[in-house]
């Protein structure tokens, strides 16, 4: 979700850059677009890390469930 918001901000910044007439405004908008793209990359990295942690937790829970089953259970 954060990546989508950052992408929308980057696109909006690019639209503003296309409409701006002053060089300073264009530079500031381009910097904002670059910052938004960097934030999107960081959000994607965080999502990947969270998914890996969730996978590890699920595997650990599965291992614990297998170890706790009754000996007469087949």
C-alpha positions as CSV (number, residue, x, y, z in Angstrom):
1,X,0.0,0.0,0.0
2,X,2.8,2.4,0.9
3,X,4.5,1.7,-2.4
4,X,1.3,2.6,-4.3
5,X,1.1,5.9,-2.4
6,X,4.7,6.7,-3.1
7,X,4.3,5.8,-6.8
8,X,1.2,8.1,-7.0
9,X,3.3,10.9,-5.3
10,X,6.1,10.4,-7.8
11,X,3.7,10.5,-10.7
12,X,2.1,13.7,-9.4
13,X,5.5,15.2,-9.0
14,X,6.4,14.4,-12.6
15,X,3.1,16.0,-13.8
16,X,3.9,19.1,-11.8
17,X,7.4,19.1,-13.3
18,X,5.9,19.1,-16.8
19,X,3.7,22.0,-16.0
20,X,6.2,24.1,-14.1
21,X,7.7,27.1,-15.9
22,X,10.5,28.1,-13.4
23,X,13.7,26.1,-13.3
24,X,13.8,26.0,-9.5
25,X,10.3,24.6,-9.3
26,X,11.3,21.9,-11.8
27,X,14.4,20.9,-9.8
28,X,12.5,20.8,-6.6
29,X,9.8,18.7,-8.1
30,X,12.3,16.3,-9.6
31,X,14.0,16.0,-6.2
32,X,10.6,15.2,-4.7
33,X,9.9,12.6,-7.3
34,X,13.3,11.0,-6.6
35,X,12.6,11.0,-2.9
36,X,9.2,9.4,-3.5
37,X,10.8,6.7,-5.6
38,X,13.3,6.0,-2.9
39,X,10.5,5.8,-0.3
40,X,8.7,3.3,-2.6
41,X,11.9,1.2,-2.8
42,X,12.2,1.2,1.0
43,X,8.6,0.3,1.4
44,X,9.0,-2.6,-1.0
45,X,12.1,-3.8,1.0
46,X,10.2,-3.6,4.2
47,X,7.3,-5.6,2.7
48,X,9.8,-8.3,1.5
49,X,11.3,-8.5,5.0
50,X,7.8,-8.8,6.6
51,X,6.9,-11.5,4.2
52,X,10.1,-13.4,5.0
53,X,9.4,-13.1,8.7
54,X,5.9,-14.3,8.3
55,X,7.1,-17.3,6.4
56,X,9.6,-18.1,9.1
57,X,7.0,-17.8,11.8
58,X,4.6,-20.1,9.9
59,X,7.3,-22.7,9.4
60,X,8.2,-22.5,13.1
61,X,4.5,-22.9,14.1
62,X,4.2,-25.9,11.8
63,X,7.3,-27.5,13.3
64,X,5.9,-26.9,16.8
65,X,2.5,-28.5,15.8
66,X,4.2,-31.6,14.5
67,X,6.3,-32.0,17.7
68,X,3.2,-31.7,20.0
69,X,1.0,-34.2,18.3
70,X,0.1,-37.3,20.4
71,X,2.1,-40.5,19.9
72,X,-1.0,-42.5,19.0
73,X,-2.0,-40.0,16.3
74,X,-1.4,-41.3,12.7
